[in-house]
Amino acid sequence: MGILAIGLVVERLGITSSYCKQTLFQVTELGFTPHQALEFDHAGKTYRVRIRSLNEFTASIILRAIAPFPTMSLSSQSNRSDPDRRGLLLFDFDGTLADTRTIGHAILNDMAREFKFRELPEDQIEEARGMNTRQFISHLGISKWKVPAMARRGLQLLHERIHLVDPISGIPETLATLHGRGERLAILTSNSEANVEAFLTRHNLPYFEFVSCSSKLFGKGREIRRILRKEKLTPGEILYIGDETRDIEAAKETGLRMAAVTWGYNSEEALQALNPHHLVSLPGELLTLTTK
């Protein structure tokens, strides 16, 4: 199947592309929505025009493009009119589903000796929970250029101990209930897929459609955008559930609704300061939230 981009349609119609920079809005009266596709046959090939954004002028281009091709039809790739369409509950892993805080603290102090930064004493853990990620890195005297190597090393050390990690109390029952009522569940994490899959297998949690991993500490925004494209979802159709300030930052960056849980790495006060859509104190409270 050949792909004919809107830009080529513009070019072939002899229309200046600068006109396409007008303010965008959805042209509902034409029945087009973003991420739909126009499919048509021409010269023995099937083409698809991908519509990523719409404005009044783009709509006129589409109408003019349709005219020469009577076999063209509008096909929705996203089924947004389907009343039974389900959104996605997107979970963070560490501190949200898996209780990695104690083992994570031990690994952090092990790496302090290897990477030459300050250890985190037990009596400073609660203070550290009130810091955002950048403040925490600065507090320990970690050079930014060391962070990627530290992250890789930390995942290796956690893999050796993943059999010691338990789910957050109440999470297995909550996930089973959500899955049982037909909710779509997935994971977005800075951890490794191998660690997550080992954990899910060990604790018999076969509820997730996919696990998406961000290799960068602050790379969740990019990964969320990839998920939106791949799953053909709008930001409003995903509820992101996480325990860190950087989770809230990634949700805001991409327009997702955010449920911040208070039992993880950041404190309730630190999370509340960033105004998430929901603040959740117990796993069972997740049952009251919806992607609809």
C-alpha positions in Angstrom: 0.0 0.0 0.0 1.4 3.4 -1.0 1.3 6.3 1.3 0.2 9.7 0.0 0.8 12.5 2.6 -1.3 15.6 2.8 1.8 17.6 1.8 1.8 15.8 -1.6 -1.9 16.5 -2.1 -1.2 20.1 -1.5 1.7 20.1 -3.9 -0.2 18.2 -6.7 -3.1 20.7 -6.4 -0.7 23.6 -6.8 -1.6 25.1 -3.4 0.9 27.1 -1.4 1.7 25.0 1.7 1.9 28.2 3.9 -1.9 28.3 3.9 -1.9 25.1 6.0 -0.4 27.0 8.9 -3.7 28.5 9.8 -5.2 27.9 13.3 -6.3 24.3 13.6 -9.8 23.2 14.6 -11.8 20.0 14.1 -14.1 20.1 11.1 -16.9 18.0 12.6 -19.5 18.8 9.9 -17.3 17.0 7.4 -17.0 14.0 9.6 -13.2 14.1 9.7 -11.2 13.7 13.0 -7.5 13.6 13.5 -5.8 10.3 12.9 -8.4 9.1 10.4 -7.5 8.1 6.9 -8.8 8.5 3.4 -8.2 5.4 1.3 -8.5 5.4 -2.5 -7.4 3.5 -5.6 -5.5 5.1 -8.3 -3.4 3.6 -11.2 -3.7 0.1 -9.8 -2.5 1.1 -6.3 -4.3 1.8 -3.0 -3.3 5.0 -1.3 -4.0 6.3 2.2 -4.0 10.0 3.1 -3.1 10.3 6.7 -4.8 13.3 8.4 -2.9 14.4 11.4 -4.5 17.8 11.9 -7.4 19.6 10.3 -8.4 23.2 9.6 -10.9 24.8 7.3 -8.4 25.1 4.5 -7.1 21.5 4.8 -10.8 20.4 4.6 -11.1 22.2 1.3 -8.0 20.4 0.1 -9.5 17.0 1.0 -12.7 17.8 -0.8 -10.8 18.8 -3.9 -8.6 15.7 -3.6 -11.7 13.4 -3.4 -13.3 14.7 -6.6 -11.0 12.8 -9.1 -11.3 9.5 -7.2 -14.9 8.3 -6.9 -13.7 5.1 -5.2 -12.3 7.0 -2.3 -13.9 6.3 1.1 -13.4 7.6 4.6 -12.2 4.9 7.0 -11.7 5.6 10.7 -8.5 4.2 12.1 -9.5 5.1 15.6 -13.2 4.3 15.9 -13.7 7.3 18.1 -17.5 7.2 17.6 -17.7 3.7 19.1 -19.6 4.1 22.5 -17.9 0.9 23.8 -14.4 2.1 23.0 -12.2 1.8 26.0 -9.4 4.2 27.0 -6.2 3.1 28.7 -5.1 3.0 32.3 -1.3 3.5 32.0 0.6 2.6 35.2 4.1 3.5 36.3 5.9 0.5 37.8 8.4 1.3 40.5 6.7 2.6 43.6 3.3 2.4 42.0 2.8 -1.3 41.3 6.0 -2.7 42.7 7.3 -2.0 46.2 10.9 -1.3 45.2 11.6 1.5 47.7 13.6 -0.5 50.2 15.7 -2.4 47.7 16.0 0.8 45.6 17.5 2.6 48.6 20.0 -0.2 49.2 21.0 -0.2 45.5 21.4 3.6 45.6 23.8 3.4 48.4 25.7 0.6 46.8 26.1 2.7 43.7 27.2 5.7 45.8 30.5 4.0 46.4 30.9 3.0 42.8 29.9 6.3 41.2 31.3 8.6 44.0 28.3 10.4 45.3 26.8 10.9 48.8 24.9 8.0 50.3 21.3 8.6 51.5 21.0 7.9 55.2 17.9 6.1 56.5 16.9 9.2 58.5 16.9 11.4 55.4 14.5 9.2 53.3 11.4 11.2 54.2 13.1 14.5 53.4 14.2 13.1 50.0 10.6 12.1 49.2 9.7 15.8 49.3 12.2 16.5 46.5 11.6 16.4 42.8 14.0 14.2 40.7 16.3 17.1 39.8 16.5 18.3 43.4 17.3 14.7 44.6 20.1 14.3 42.1 21.6 17.6 43.1 21.2 16.8 46.9 23.3 13.6 46.5 25.9 15.4 44.4 25.4 13.3 41.3 26.9 14.7 38.1 24.3 14.8 35.3 26.6 13.1 32.9 26.8 10.1 35.2 23.0 9.6 35.3 22.7 7.3 32.2 25.4 5.0 33.3 23.9 4.9 36.8 20.5 4.1 35.5 21.9 1.1 33.5 23.8 -0.1 36.5 20.8 0.3 38.8 18.6 -1.8 36.5 21.3 -4.6 36.5 21.5 -4.6 40.3 17.7 -4.6 40.5 17.4 -7.6 38.1 19.6 -9.6 40.5 17.1 -8.9 43.3 13.8 -8.7 41.4 12.7 -11.9 43.1 12.7 -10.0 46.4 10.3 -7.3 45.2 6.6 -7.6 46.2 3.6 -5.8 44.8 2.2 -2.8 46.7 -0.3 -4.1 49.2 -3.8 -4.1 47.6 -2.5 -3.7 44.0 -3.0 -7.3 42.8 -6.7 -7.3 43.9 -7.2 -3.8 42.4 -5.7 -4.9 39.1 -7.8 -8.0 39.0 -10.9 -6.0 39.5 -10.0 -3.4 36.9 -9.2 -6.1 34.4 -12.3 -8.1 35.2 -14.6 -5.1 34.4 -12.9 -4.7 31.0 -10.5 -1.9 31.6 -7.4 -1.7 29.3 -4.2 -1.8 31.4 -0.6 -1.0 30.4 2.7 -0.1 32.0 5.1 2.9 31.2 8.3 2.7 33.2 11.9 3.8 33.3 12.7 0.2 34.5 13.6 -2.6 32.0 11.1 -4.8 30.3 13.0 -7.8 31.6 12.6 -6.7 35.3 8.9 -5.8 34.8 8.1 -9.1 33.0 9.9 -11.1 35.7 7.9 -9.4 38.4 4.6 -9.8 36.6 5.3 -13.5 36.0 6.4 -14.2 39.5 3.3 -12.6 41.1 0.9 -13.8 38.4 -0.3 -10.4 37.2 -1.2 -11.2 33.5 -3.4 -8.1 33.1 -1.3 -5.7 31.0 -1.6 -5.3 27.2 1.9 -4.1 26.9 5.0 -2.7 28.8 6.6 0.4 27.4 10.0 1.3 28.6 11.7 4.7 28.5 15.5 4.5 28.5 15.9 8.0 29.8 15.1 9.3 33.3 13.1 12.2 31.8 12.0 10.5 28.6 8.4 9.5 29.5 6.9 12.3 27.6 8.4 11.1 24.4 7.3 7.5 25.1 3.7 8.7 25.9 3.5 10.4 22.5 4.7 7.1 20.9 1.9 5.2 22.8 -0.7 7.8 21.6 0.3 7.2 18.0 0.6 3.5 18.2 -2.6 2.9 20.1 -4.5 5.7 18.1 -5.7 7.3 21.3 -6.2 10.9 22.2 -4.6 12.3 25.4 -8.1 12.4 27.1 -8.4 8.6 26.6 -5.4 7.8 28.8 -5.3 8.1 32.6 -1.7 7.9 33.8 -1.1 6.5 37.3 2.3 7.2 38.9 4.0 8.1 42.1 6.7 10.6 41.2 6.7 14.3 40.3 8.4 13.5 37.0 5.3 11.3 36.2 3.1 14.4 36.7 5.4 16.5 34.6 5.3 13.9 31.7 1.5 13.8 31.9 1.2 17.6 31.8 3.7 17.7 28.9 1.5 15.4 26.8 -2.0 16.4 28.0 -2.8 13.2 29.9 -5.0 13.1 32.9 -2.9 12.1 36.0 -3.6 10.1 39.1 -0.8 10.5 41.6 -0.4 7.8 44.2 1.0 8.7 47.6 2.5 5.4 48.6 5.6 5.6 46.3 8.8 7.5 46.0 7.5 11.1 46.3 5.5 12.4 49.3 1.9 13.5 49.1 3.0 17.1 49.6 5.4 17.0 46.7 2.8 15.5 44.4 0.0 17.8 45.5 2.2 20.8 44.8 2.0 19.9 41.0 -1.8 19.7 41.1 -2.5 16.3 39.6 -6.0 15.6 38.5 -6.4 12.9 41.2 -4.5 12.2 44.4 -4.9 8.6 45.5 -4.0 7.3 49.0 -5.0 3.6 48.7 -5.0 1.2 45.7 -8.7 0.5 46.1 -9.4 4.2 45.3 -8.2 3.5 41.7 -11.5 1.6 41.2 -13.4 4.9 41.3 -11.4 6.3 38.4 -12.3 5.8 34.8 -10.9 6.4 31.3 -14.3 7.3 29.9 
